[in-house]
């Protein structure tokens, strides 16, 4: 599959932003992804080895993705 292409299990922009934002210390305030729910995102952070495994604690709290800071998740 080509990077940036869409499939039934991957959003086109689901993973590529993780590494650059982590390395550059960029704060993410919100994510809008109409295709993947919060629980699936949590799972992919923990177990997706296709792109890169995220070596940190990620959890869902009050409908937000949390890794030290809350990130609002929208499905719009």
mmCIF file of the N, C-alpha and C atoms, coordinates in Angstrom:
data_MODEL
# 
_entry.id   MODEL 
# 
loop_
_atom_site.group_PDB 
_atom_site.id 
_atom_site.type_symbol 
_atom_site.label_atom_id 
_atom_site.label_alt_id 
_atom_site.label_comp_id 
_atom_site.label_asym_id 
_atom_site.label_entity_id 
_atom_site.label_seq_id 
_atom_site.pdbx_PDB_ins_code 
_atom_site.Cartn_x 
_atom_site.Cartn_y 
_atom_site.Cartn_z 
_atom_site.occupancy 
_atom_site.B_iso_or_equiv 
_atom_site.pdbx_formal_charge 
_atom_site.auth_seq_id 
_atom_site.auth_comp_id 
_atom_site.auth_asym_id 
_atom_site.auth_atom_id 
_atom_site.pdbx_PDB_model_num 
ATOM 1   N N  . UNK A 1 1  ? 0.840   -1.175 0.000  1.00 0.00 ? 1  UNK A N  1 
ATOM 2   C CA . UNK A 1 1  ? 0.000   0.000  0.000  1.00 0.00 ? 1  UNK A CA 1 
ATOM 3   C C  . UNK A 1 1  ? 0.886   1.240  0.000  1.00 0.00 ? 1  UNK A C  1 
ATOM 4   N N  . UNK A 1 2  ? 0.533   2.230  -0.792 1.00 0.00 ? 2  UNK A N  1 
ATOM 5   C CA . UNK A 1 2  ? 1.286   3.470  -0.864 1.00 0.00 ? 2  UNK A CA 1 
ATOM 6   C C  . UNK A 1 2  ? 1.045   4.326  0.365  1.00 0.00 ? 2  UNK A C  1 
ATOM 7   N N  . UNK A 1 3  ? 2.078   5.042  0.855  1.00 0.00 ? 3  UNK A N  1 
ATOM 8   C CA . UNK A 1 3  ? 1.854   5.957  1.962  1.00 0.00 ? 3  UNK A CA 1 
ATOM 9   C C  . UNK A 1 3  ? 0.812   6.995  1.574  1.00 0.00 ? 3  UNK A C  1 
ATOM 10  N N  . UNK A 1 4  ? -0.066  7.287  2.490  1.00 0.00 ? 4  UNK A N  1 
ATOM 11  C CA . UNK A 1 4  ? -1.103  8.274  2.215  1.00 0.00 ? 4  UNK A CA 1 
ATOM 12  C C  . UNK A 1 4  ? -2.340  7.690  1.576  1.00 0.00 ? 4  UNK A C  1 
ATOM 13  N N  . UNK A 1 5  ? -2.297  6.400  1.204  1.00 0.00 ? 5  UNK A N  1 
ATOM 14  C CA . UNK A 1 5  ? -3.488  5.808  0.615  1.00 0.00 ? 5  UNK A CA 1 
ATOM 15  C C  . UNK A 1 5  ? -4.424  5.350  1.713  1.00 0.00 ? 5  UNK A C  1 
ATOM 16  N N  . UNK A 1 6  ? -5.677  5.215  1.380  1.00 0.00 ? 6  UNK A N  1 
ATOM 17  C CA . UNK A 1 6  ? -6.686  4.866  2.370  1.00 0.00 ? 6  UNK A CA 1 
ATOM 18  C C  . UNK A 1 6  ? -7.079  3.404  2.232  1.00 0.00 ? 6  UNK A C  1 
ATOM 19  N N  . UNK A 1 7  ? -7.428  2.795  3.335  1.00 0.00 ? 7  UNK A N  1 
ATOM 20  C CA . UNK A 1 7  ? -7.968  1.443  3.321  1.00 0.00 ? 7  UNK A CA 1 
ATOM 21  C C  . UNK A 1 7  ? -9.025  1.356  4.397  1.00 0.00 ? 7  UNK A C  1 
ATOM 22  N N  . UNK A 1 8  ? -9.641  0.205  4.531  1.00 0.00 ? 8  UNK A N  1 
ATOM 23  C CA . UNK A 1 8  ? -10.703 0.062  5.520  1.00 0.00 ? 8  UNK A CA 1 
ATOM 24  C C  . UNK A 1 8  ? -10.163 0.064  6.944  1.00 0.00 ? 8  UNK A C  1 
ATOM 25  N N  . UNK A 1 9  ? -8.876  -0.173 7.145  1.00 0.00 ? 9  UNK A N  1 
ATOM 26  C CA . UNK A 1 9  ? -8.329  -0.212 8.501  1.00 0.00 ? 9  UNK A CA 1 
ATOM 27  C C  . UNK A 1 9  ? -7.402  0.946  8.824  1.00 0.00 ? 9  UNK A C  1 
ATOM 28  N N  . UNK A 1 10 ? -7.000  1.720  7.848  1.00 0.00 ? 10 UNK A N  1 
ATOM 29  C CA . UNK A 1 10 ? -6.077  2.821  8.104  1.00 0.00 ? 10 UNK A CA 1 
ATOM 30  C C  . UNK A 1 10 ? -6.594  4.123  7.514  1.00 0.00 ? 10 UNK A C  1 
ATOM 31  N N  . UNK A 1 11 ? -6.526  5.158  8.301  1.00 0.00 ? 11 UNK A N  1 
ATOM 32  C CA . UNK A 1 11 ? -6.842  6.493  7.807  1.00 0.00 ? 11 UNK A CA 1 
ATOM 33  C C  . UNK A 1 11 ? -5.624  6.995  7.042  1.00 0.00 ? 11 UNK A C  1 
ATOM 34  N N  . UNK A 1 12 ? -5.800  7.819  6.019  1.00 0.00 ? 12 UNK A N  1 
ATOM 35  C CA . UNK A 1 12 ? -4.653  8.291  5.251  1.00 0.00 ? 12 UNK A CA 1 
ATOM 36  C C  . UNK A 1 12 ? -3.654  9.098  6.077  1.00 0.00 ? 12 UNK A C  1 
ATOM 37  N N  . UNK A 1 13 ? -4.095  9.746  7.145  1.00 0.00 ? 13 UNK A N  1 
ATOM 38  C CA . UNK A 1 13 ? -3.171  10.556 7.937  1.00 0.00 ? 13 UNK A CA 1 
ATOM 39  C C  . UNK A 1 13 ? -3.037  10.034 9.359  1.00 0.00 ? 13 UNK A C  1 
ATOM 40  N N  . UNK A 1 14 ? -3.361  8.779  9.557  1.00 0.00 ? 14 UNK A N  1 
ATOM 41  C CA . UNK A 1 14 ? -3.411  8.234  10.915 1.00 0.00 ? 14 UNK A CA 1 
ATOM 42  C C  . UNK A 1 14 ? -2.067  8.223  11.630 1.00 0.00 ? 14 UNK A C  1 
ATOM 43  N N  . UNK A 1 15 ? -1.036  7.734  11.011 1.00 0.00 ? 15 UNK A N  1 
ATOM 44  C CA . UNK A 1 15 ? 0.216   7.520  11.717 1.00 0.00 ? 15 UNK A CA 1 
ATOM 45  C C  . UNK A 1 15 ? 1.339   8.486  11.355 1.00 0.00 ? 15 UNK A C  1 
ATOM 46  N N  . UNK A 1 16 ? 1.447   9.002  10.143 1.00 0.00 ? 16 UNK A N  1 
ATOM 47  C CA . UNK A 1 16 ? 2.625   9.790  9.780  1.00 0.00 ? 16 UNK A CA 1 
ATOM 48  C C  . UNK A 1 16 ? 2.931   10.999 10.661 1.00 0.00 ? 16 UNK A C  1 
ATOM 49  N N  . UNK A 1 17 ? 1.961   11.545 11.351 1.00 0.00 ? 17 UNK A N  1 
ATOM 50  C CA . UNK A 1 17 ? 2.229   12.708 12.200 1.00 0.00 ? 17 UNK A CA 1 
ATOM 51  C C  . UNK A 1 17 ? 2.843   12.338 13.537 1.00 0.00 ? 17 UNK A C  1 
ATOM 52  N N  . UNK A 1 18 ? 2.796   11.072 13.945 1.00 0.00 ? 18 UNK A N  1 
ATOM 53  C CA . UNK A 1 18 ? 3.242   10.679 15.287 1.00 0.00 ? 18 UNK A CA 1 
ATOM 54  C C  . UNK A 1 18 ? 4.723   10.965 15.508 1.00 0.00 ? 18 UNK A C  1 
ATOM 55  N N  . UNK A 1 19 ? 5.591   10.422 14.690 1.00 0.00 ? 19 UNK A N  1 
ATOM 56  C CA . UNK A 1 19 ? 7.024   10.561 14.909 1.00 0.00 ? 19 UNK A CA 1 
ATOM 57  C C  . UNK A 1 19 ? 7.507   12.007 14.819 1.00 0.00 ? 19 UNK A C  1 
ATOM 58  N N  . UNK A 1 20 ? 7.171   12.758 13.765 1.00 0.00 ? 20 UNK A N  1 
ATOM 59  C CA . UNK A 1 20 ? 7.656   14.146 13.707 1.00 0.00 ? 20 UNK A CA 1 
ATOM 60  C C  . UNK A 1 20 ? 7.202   14.996 14.888 1.00 0.00 ? 20 UNK A C  1 
ATOM 61  N N  . UNK A 1 21 ? 5.959   14.859 15.307 1.00 0.00 ? 21 UNK A N  1 
ATOM 62  C CA . UNK A 1 21 ? 5.475   15.678 16.420 1.00 0.00 ? 21 UNK A CA 1 
ATOM 63  C C  . UNK A 1 21 ? 6.138   15.267 17.722 1.00 0.00 ? 21 UNK A C  1 
ATOM 64  N N  . UNK A 1 22 ? 6.409   13.994 17.890 1.00 0.00 ? 22 UNK A N  1 
ATOM 65  C CA . UNK A 1 22 ? 7.069   13.505 19.097 1.00 0.00 ? 22 UNK A CA 1 
ATOM 66  C C  . UNK A 1 22 ? 8.512   14.009 19.152 1.00 0.00 ? 22 UNK A C  1 
ATOM 67  N N  . UNK A 1 23 ? 9.214   13.937 18.043 1.00 0.00 ? 23 UNK A N  1 
ATOM 68  C CA . UNK A 1 23 ? 10.611  14.364 18.005 1.00 0.00 ? 23 UNK A CA 1 
ATOM 69  C C  . UNK A 1 23 ? 10.770  15.879 18.095 1.00 0.00 ? 23 UNK A C  1 
ATOM 70  N N  . UNK A 1 24 ? 9.825   16.624 17.549 1.00 0.00 ? 24 UNK A N  1 
ATOM 71  C CA . UNK A 1 24 ? 9.921   18.084 17.538 1.00 0.00 ? 24 UNK A CA 1 
ATOM 72  C C  . UNK A 1 24 ? 9.205   18.741 18.710 1.00 0.00 ? 24 UNK A C  1 
ATOM 73  N N  . UNK A 1 25 ? 8.643   17.957 19.592 1.00 0.00 ? 25 UNK A N  1 
ATOM 74  C CA . UNK A 1 25 ? 7.918   18.473 20.764 1.00 0.00 ? 25 UNK A CA 1 
ATOM 75  C C  . UNK A 1 25 ? 6.781   19.411 20.378 1.00 0.00 ? 25 UNK A C  1 
ATOM 76  N N  . UNK A 1 26 ? 6.047   19.051 19.358 1.00 0.00 ? 26 UNK A N  1 
ATOM 77  C CA . UNK A 1 26 ? 4.892   19.832 18.925 1.00 0.00 ? 26 UNK A CA 1 
ATOM 78  C C  . UNK A 1 26 ? 3.679   19.361 19.708 1.00 0.00 ? 26 UNK A C  1 
ATOM 79  N N  . UNK A 1 27 ? 2.909   20.302 20.249 1.00 0.00 ? 27 UNK A N  1 
ATOM 80  C CA . UNK A 1 27 ? 1.698   19.956 20.989 1.00 0.00 ? 27 UNK A CA 1 
ATOM 81  C C  . UNK A 1 27 ? 0.519   19.829 20.037 1.00 0.00 ? 27 UNK A C  1 
ATOM 82  N N  . UNK A 1 28 ? -0.174  18.709 20.097 1.00 0.00 ? 28 UNK A N  1 
ATOM 83  C CA . UNK A 1 28 ? -1.370  18.475 19.292 1.00 0.00 ? 28 UNK A CA 1 
ATOM 84  C C  . UNK A 1 28 ? -2.571  18.767 20.180 1.00 0.00 ? 28 UNK A C  1 
ATOM 85  N N  . UNK A 1 29 ? -3.488  19.593 19.725 1.00 0.00 ? 29 UNK A N  1 
ATOM 86  C CA . UNK A 1 29 ? -4.666  19.964 20.519 1.00 0.00 ? 29 UNK A CA 1 
ATOM 87  C C  . UNK A 1 29 ? -5.868  19.091 20.190 1.00 0.00 ? 29 UNK A C  1 
ATOM 88  N N  . UNK A 1 30 ? -6.012  18.682 18.920 1.00 0.00 ? 30 UNK A N  1 
ATOM 89  C CA . UNK A 1 30 ? -7.188  17.910 18.518 1.00 0.00 ? 30 UNK A CA 1 
ATOM 90  C C  . UNK A 1 30 ? -6.872  17.097 17.265 1.00 0.00 ? 30 UNK A C  1 
ATOM 91  N N  . UNK A 1 31 ? -7.611  16.000 17.115 1.00 0.00 ? 31 UNK A N  1 
ATOM 92  C CA . UNK A 1 31 ? -7.515  15.148 15.930 1.00 0.00 ? 31 UNK A CA 1 
ATOM 93  C C  . UNK A 1 31 ? -8.933  14.878 15.455 1.00 0.00 ? 31 UNK A C  1 
ATOM 94  N N  . UNK A 1 32 ? -9.168  15.063 14.169 1.00 0.00 ? 32 UNK A N  1 
ATOM 95  C CA . UNK A 1 32 ? -10.466 14.726 13.596 1.00 0.00 ? 32 UNK A CA 1 
ATOM 96  C C  . UNK A 1 32 ? -10.257 13.604 12.590 1.00 0.00 ? 32 UNK A C  1 
ATOM 97  N N  . UNK A 1 33 ? -10.830 12.457 12.872 1.00 0.00 ? 33 UNK A N  1 
ATOM 98  C CA . UNK A 1 33 ? -10.715 11.302 11.991 1.00 0.00 ? 33 UNK A CA 1 
ATOM 99  C C  . UNK A 1 33 ? -12.060 10.593 11.967 1.00 0.00 ? 33 UNK A C  1 
ATOM 100 N N  . UNK A 1 34 ? -12.805 10.717 10.879 1.00 0.00 ? 34 UNK A N  1 
ATOM 101 C CA . UNK A 1 34 ? -14.143 10.133 10.834 1.00 0.00 ? 34 UNK A CA 1 
ATOM 102 C C  . UNK A 1 34 ? -14.151 8.611  10.700 1.00 0.00 ? 34 UNK A C  1 
ATOM 103 N N  . UNK A 1 35 ? -12.993 7.994  10.466 1.00 0.00 ? 35 UNK A N  1 
ATOM 104 C CA . UNK A 1 35 ? -12.949 6.576  10.154 1.00 0.00 ? 35 UNK A CA 1 
ATOM 105 C C  . UNK A 1 35 ? -12.565 5.669  11.322 1.00 0.00 ? 35 UNK A C  1 
ATOM 106 N N  . UNK A 1 36 ? -11.814 6.165  12.293 1.00 0.00 ? 36 UNK A N  1 
ATOM 107 C CA . UNK A 1 36 ? -11.304 5.307  13.361 1.00 0.00 ? 36 UNK A CA 1 
ATOM 108 C C  . UNK A 1 36 ? -11.686 5.876  14.722 1.00 0.00 ? 36 UNK A C  1 
ATOM 109 N N  . UNK A 1 37 ? -12.287 5.035  15.570 1.00 0.00 ? 37 UNK A N  1 
ATOM 110 C CA . UNK A 1 37 ? -12.714 5.515  16.881 1.00 0.00 ? 37 UNK A CA 1 
ATOM 111 C C  . UNK A 1 37 ? -11.542 5.557  17.865 1.00 0.00 ? 37 UNK A C  1 
ATOM 112 N N  . UNK A 1 38 ? -11.784 6.145  19.024 1.00 0.00 ? 38 UNK A N  1 
ATOM 113 C CA . UNK A 1 38 ? -10.741 6.361  20.021 1.00 0.00 ? 38 UNK A CA 1 
ATOM 114 C C  . UNK A 1 38 ? -10.093 5.058  20.491 1.00 0.00 ? 38 UNK A C  1 
ATOM 115 N N  . UNK A 1 39 ? -10.881 4.034  20.763 1.00 0.00 ? 39 UNK A N  1 
ATOM 116 C CA . UNK A 1 39 ? -10.316 2.768  21.236 1.00 0.00 ? 39 UNK A CA 1 
ATOM 117 C C  . UNK A 1 39 ? -9.398  2.127  20.203 1.00 0.00 ? 39 UNK A C  1 
ATOM 118 N N  . UNK A 1 40 ? -9.744  2.253  18.943 1.00 0.00 ? 40 UNK A N  1 
ATOM 119 C CA . UNK A 1 40 ? -8.889  1.719  17.881 1.00 0.00 ? 40 UNK A CA 1 
ATOM 120 C C  . UNK A 1 40 ? -7.580  2.510  17.809 1.00 0.00 ? 40 UNK A C  1 
ATOM 121 N N  . UNK A 1 41 ? -7.648  3.822  17.993 1.00 0.00 ? 41 UNK A N  1 
ATOM 122 C CA . UNK A 1 41 ? -6.430  4.643  18.000 1.00 0.00 ? 41 UNK A CA 1 
ATOM 123 C C  . UNK A 1 41 ? -5.500  4.221  19.135 1.00 0.00 ? 41 UNK A C  1 
ATOM 124 N N  . UNK A 1 42 ? -6.072  3.989  20.315 1.00 0.00 ? 42 UNK A N  1 
ATOM 125 C CA . UNK A 1 42 ? -5.273  3.547  21.461 1.00 0.00 ? 42 UNK A CA 1 
ATOM 126 C C  . UNK A 1 42 ? -4.573  2.228  21.129 1.00 0.00 ? 42 UNK A C  1 
ATOM 127 N N  . UNK A 1 43 ? -5.317  1.292  20.573 1.00 0.00 ? 43 UNK A N  1 
ATOM 128 C CA . UNK A 1 43 ? -4.751  -0.001 20.195 1.00 0.00 ? 43 UNK A CA 1 
ATOM 129 C C  . UNK A 1 43 ? -3.594  0.187  19.216 1.00 0.00 ? 43 UNK A C  1 
ATOM 130 N N  . UNK A 1 44 ? -3.792  1.029  18.215 1.00 0.00 ? 44 UNK A N  1 
ATOM 131 C CA . UNK A 1 44 ? -2.757  1.231  17.202 1.00 0.00 ? 44 UNK A CA 1 
ATOM 132 C C  . UNK A 1 44 ? -1.511  1.894  17.785 1.00 0.00 ? 44 UNK A C  1 
ATOM 133 N N  . UNK A 1 45 ? -1.684  2.798  18.738 1.00 0.00 ? 45 UNK A N  1 
ATOM 134 C CA . UNK A 1 45 ? -0.514  3.386  19.394 1.00 0.00 ? 45 UNK A CA 1 
ATOM 135 C C  . UNK A 1 45 ? 0.308   2.309  20.101 1.00 0.00 ? 45 UNK A C  1 
ATOM 136 N N  . UNK A 1 46 ? -0.363  1.358  20.725 1.00 0.00 ? 46 UNK A N  1 
ATOM 137 C CA . UNK A 1 46 ? 0.333   0.326  21.482 1.00 0.00 ? 46 UNK A CA 1 
ATOM 138 C C  . UNK A 1 46 ? 0.918   -0.777 20.610 1.00 0.00 ? 46 UNK A C  1 
ATOM 139 N N  . UNK A 1 47 ? 0.228   -1.147 19.530 1.00 0.00 ? 47 UNK A N  1 
ATOM 140 C CA . UNK A 1 47 ? 0.607   -2.367 18.813 1.00 0.00 ? 47 UNK A CA 1 
ATOM 141 C C  . UNK A 1 47 ? 0.918   -2.203 17.330 1.00 0.00 ? 47 UNK A C  1 
ATOM 142 N N  . UNK A 1 48 ? 0.749   -1.032 16.744 1.00 0.00 ? 48 UNK A N  1 
ATOM 143 C CA . UNK A 1 48 ? 1.014   -0.864 15.314 1.00 0.00 ? 48 UNK A CA 1 
ATOM 144 C C  . UNK A 1 48 ? 2.516   -0.829 15.071 1.00 0.00 ? 48 UNK A C  1 
ATOM 145 N N  . UNK A 1 49 ? 3.040   -1.885 14.491 1.00 0.00 ? 49 UNK A N  1 
ATOM 146 C CA . UNK A 1 49 ? 4.464   -1.919 14.189 1.00 0.00 ? 49 UNK A CA 1 
ATOM 147 C C  . UNK A 1 49 ? 4.721   -1.692 12.702 1.00 0.00 ? 49 UNK A C  1 
ATOM 148 N N  . UNK A 1 50 ? 3.676   -1.431 11.938 1.00 0.00 ? 50 UNK A N  1 
ATOM 149 C CA . UNK A 1 50 ? 3.837   -1.172 10.515 1.00 0.00 ? 50 UNK A CA 1 
ATOM 150 C C  . UNK A 1 50 ? 4.603   0.126  10.294 1.00 0.00 ? 50 UNK A C  1 
ATOM 151 N N  . UNK A 1 51 ? 4.250   1.157  11.043 1.00 0.00 ? 51 UNK A N  1 
ATOM 152 C CA . UNK A 1 51 ? 4.912   2.446  10.895 1.00 0.00 ? 51 UNK A CA 1 
ATOM 153 C C  . UNK A 1 51 ? 5.962   2.634  11.984 1.00 0.00 ? 51 UNK A C  1 
ATOM 154 N N  . UNK A 1 52 ? 5.532   2.612  13.221 1.00 0.00 ? 52 UNK A N  1 
ATOM 155 C CA . UNK A 1 52 ? 6.442   2.703  14.359 1.00 0.00 ? 52 UNK A CA 1 
ATOM 156 C C  . UNK A 1 52 ? 5.631   2.482  15.627 1.00 0.00 ? 52 UNK A C  1 
ATOM 157 N N  . UNK A 1 53 ? 6.204   1.786  16.574 1.00 0.00 ? 53 UNK A N  1 
ATOM 158 C CA . UNK A 1 53 ? 5.536   1.611  17.861 1.00 0.00 ? 53 UNK A CA 1 
ATOM 159 C C  . UNK A 1 53 ? 5.805   2.853  18.704 1.00 0.00 ? 53 UNK A C  1 
ATOM 160 N N  . UNK A 1 54 ? 4.765   3.374  19.325 1.00 0.00 ? 54 UNK A N  1 
ATOM 161 C CA . UNK A 1 54 ? 4.872   4.561  20.156 1.00 0.00 ? 54 UNK A CA 1 
ATOM 162 C C  . UNK A 1 54 ? 5.295   4.120  21.550 1.00 0.00 ? 54 UNK A C  1 
ATOM 163 N N  . UNK A 1 55 ? 6.508   4.445  21.954 1.00 0.00 ? 55 UNK A N  1 
ATOM 164 C CA . UNK A 1 55 ? 7.057   3.977  23.227 1.00 0.00 ? 55 UNK A CA 1 
ATOM 165 C C  . UNK A 1 55 ? 6.731   4.946  24.357 1.00 0.00 ? 55 UNK A C  1 
ATOM 166 N N  . UNK A 1 56 ? 5.474   5.006  24.694 1.00 0.00 ? 56 UNK A N  1 
ATOM 167 C CA . UNK A 1 56 ? 5.011   5.862  25.778 1.00 0.00 ? 56 UNK A CA 1 
ATOM 168 C C  . UNK A 1 56 ? 3.644   5.359  26.221 1.00 0.00 ? 56 UNK A C  1 
ATOM 169 N N  . UNK A 1 57 ? 3.121   5.921  27.299 1.00 0.00 ? 57 UNK A N  1 
ATOM 170 C CA . UNK A 1 57 ? 1.812   5.520  27.790 1.00 0.00 ? 57 UNK A CA 1 
ATOM 171 C C  . UNK A 1 57 ? 0.736   6.339  27.101 1.00 0.00 ? 57 UNK A C  1 
ATOM 172 N N  . UNK A 1 58 ? -0.186  5.657  26.461 1.00 0.00 ? 58 UNK A N  1 
ATOM 173 C CA . UNK A 1 58 ? -1.316  6.314  25.807 1.00 0.00 ? 58 UNK A CA 1 
ATOM 174 C C  . UNK A 1 58 ? -2.577  5.652  26.323 1.00 0.00 ? 58 UNK A C  1 
ATOM 175 N N  . UNK A 1 59 ? -3.544  6.458  26.721 1.00 0.00 ? 59 UNK A N  1 
ATOM 176 C CA . UNK A 1 59 ? -4.795  5.924  27.242 1.00 0.00 ? 59 UNK A CA 1 
ATOM 177 C C  . UNK A 1 59 ? -5.949  6.848  26.886 1.00 0.00 ? 59 UNK A C  1 
ATOM 178 N N  . UNK A 1 60 ? -7.153  6.336  27.021 1.00 0.00 ? 60 UNK A N  1 
ATOM 179 C CA . UNK A 1 60 ? -8.357  7.138  26.796 1.00 0.00 ? 60 UNK A CA 1 
ATOM 180 C C  . UNK A 1 60 ? -8.864  7.623  28.146 1.00 0.00 ? 60 UNK A C  1 
ATOM 181 N N  . UNK A 1 61 ? -9.209  8.895  28.193 1.00 0.00 ? 61 UNK A N  1 
ATOM 182 C CA . UNK A 1 61 ? -9.736  9.472  29.421 1.00 0.00 ? 61 UNK A CA 1 
ATOM 183 C C  . UNK A 1 61 ? -10.737 10.556 29.052 1.00 0.00 ? 61 UNK A C  1 
ATOM 184 N N  . UNK A 1 62 ? -11.993 10.367 29.452 1.00 0.00 ? 62 UNK A N  1 
ATOM 185 C CA . UNK A 1 62 ? -13.061 11.330 29.146 1.00 0.00 ? 62 UNK A CA 1 
ATOM 186 C C  . UNK A 1 62 ? -13.169 11.627 27.653 1.00 0.00 ? 62 UNK A C  1 
ATOM 187 N N  . UNK A 1 63 ? -13.044 10.599 26.833 1.00 0.00 ? 63 UNK A N  1 
ATOM 188 C CA . UNK A 1 63 ? -13.176 10.770 25.388 1.00 0.00 ? 63 UNK A CA 1 
ATOM 189 C C  . UNK A 1 63 ? -11.997 11.458 24.738 1.00 0.00 ? 63 UNK A C  1 
ATOM 190 N N  . UNK A 1 64 ? -10.856 11.494 25.428 1.00 0.00 ? 64 UNK A N  1 
ATOM 191 C CA . UNK A 1 64 ? -9.665  12.135 24.875 1.00 0.00 ? 64 UNK A CA 1 
ATOM 192 C C  . UNK A 1 64 ? -8.504  11.156 24.884 1.00 0.00 ? 64 UNK A C  1 
ATOM 193 N N  . UNK A 1 65 ? -7.588  11.379 23.978 1.00 0.00 ? 65 UNK A N  1 
ATOM 194 C CA . UNK A 1 65 ? -6.366  10.596 23.895 1.00 0.00 ? 65 UNK A CA 1 
ATOM 195 C C  . UNK A 1 65 ? -5.363  11.255 24.826 1.00 0.00 ? 65 UNK A C  1 
ATOM 196 N N  . UNK A 1 66 ? -4.751  10.492 25.730 1.00 0.00 ? 66 UNK A N  1 
ATOM 197 C CA . UNK A 1 66 ? -3.886  11.095 26.737 1.00 0.00 ? 66 UNK A CA 1 
ATOM 198 C C  . UNK A 1 66 ? -2.502  10.464 26.726 1.00 0.00 ? 66 UNK A C  1 
ATOM 199 N N  . UNK A 1 67 ? -1.502  11.300 26.632 1.00 0.00 ? 67 UNK A N  1 
ATOM 200 C CA . UNK A 1 67 ? -0.104  10.914 26.793 1.00 0.00 ? 67 UNK A CA 1 
ATOM 201 C C  . UNK A 1 67 ? 0.574   12.058 27.549 1.00 0.00 ? 67 UNK A C  1 
ATOM 202 N N  . UNK A 1 68 ? 0.139   12.258 28.771 1.00 0.00 ? 68 UNK A N  1 
ATOM 203 C CA . UNK A 1 68 ? 0.638   13.386 29.539 1.00 0.00 ? 68 UNK A CA 1 
ATOM 204 C C  . UNK A 1 68 ? -0.188  14.636 29.316 1.00 0.00 ? 68 UNK A C  1 
ATOM 205 N N  . UNK A 1 69 ? -0.787  14.771 28.143 1.00 0.00 ? 69 UNK A N  1 
ATOM 206 C CA . UNK A 1 69 ? -1.671  15.889 27.801 1.00 0.00 ? 69 UNK A CA 1 
ATOM 207 C C  . UNK A 1 69 ? -2.884  15.331 27.072 1.00 0.00 ? 69 UNK A C  1 
ATOM 208 N N  . UNK A 1 70 ? -4.026  15.932 27.322 1.00 0.00 ? 70 UNK A N  1 
ATOM 209 C CA . UNK A 1 70 ? -5.257  15.475 26.664 1.00 0.00 ? 70 UNK A CA 1 
ATOM 210 C C  . UNK A 1 70 ? -5.330  16.011 25.237 1.00 0.00 ? 70 UNK A C  1 
ATOM 211 N N  . UNK A 1 71 ? -5.698  15.141 24.306 1.00 0.00 ? 71 UNK A N  1 
ATOM 212 C CA . UNK A 1 71 ? -5.918  15.522 22.909 1.00 0.00 ? 71 UNK A CA 1 
ATOM 213 C C  . UNK A 1 71 ? -7.369  15.197 22.583 1.00 0.00 ? 71 UNK A C  1 
ATOM 214 N N  . UNK A 1 72 ? -8.124  16.201 22.201 1.00 0.00 ? 72 UNK A N  1 
ATOM 215 C CA . UNK A 1 72 ? -9.529  15.989 21.844 1.00 0.00 ? 72 UNK A CA 1 
ATOM 216 C C  . UNK A 1 72 ? -9.616  15.189 20.554 1.00 0.00 ? 72 UNK A C  1 
ATOM 217 N N  . UNK A 1 73 ? -10.525 14.225 20.519 1.00 0.00 ? 73 UNK A N  1 
ATOM 218 C CA . UNK A 1 73 ? -10.728 13.380 19.345 1.00 0.00 ? 73 UNK A CA 1 
ATOM 219 C C  . UNK A 1 73 ? -12.127 13.630 18.799 1.00 0.00 ? 73 UNK A C  1 
ATOM 220 N N  . UNK A 1 74 ? -12.212 13.947 17.519 1.00 0.00 ? 74 UNK A N  1 
ATOM 221 C CA . UNK A 1 74 ? -13.493 14.173 16.856 1.00 0.00 ? 74 UNK A CA 1 
ATOM 222 C C  . UNK A 1 74 ? -13.636 13.191 15.708 1.00 0.00 ? 74 UNK A C  1 
ATOM 223 N N  . UNK A 1 75 ? -14.856 12.800 15.417 1.00 0.00 ? 75 UNK A N  1 
ATOM 224 C CA . UNK A 1 75 ? -15.111 11.932 14.261 1.00 0.00 ? 75 UNK A CA 1 
ATOM 225 C C  . UNK A 1 75 ? -16.025 12.680 13.304 1.00 0.00 ? 75 UNK A C  1 
ATOM 226 N N  . UNK A 1 76 ? -15.525 13.745 12.743 1.00 0.00 ? 76 UNK A N  1 
ATOM 227 C CA . UNK A 1 76 ? -16.307 14.597 11.837 1.00 0.00 ? 76 UNK A CA 1 
ATOM 228 C C  . UNK A 1 76 ? -15.716 14.615 10.456 1.00 0.00 ? 76 UNK A C  1 
# 
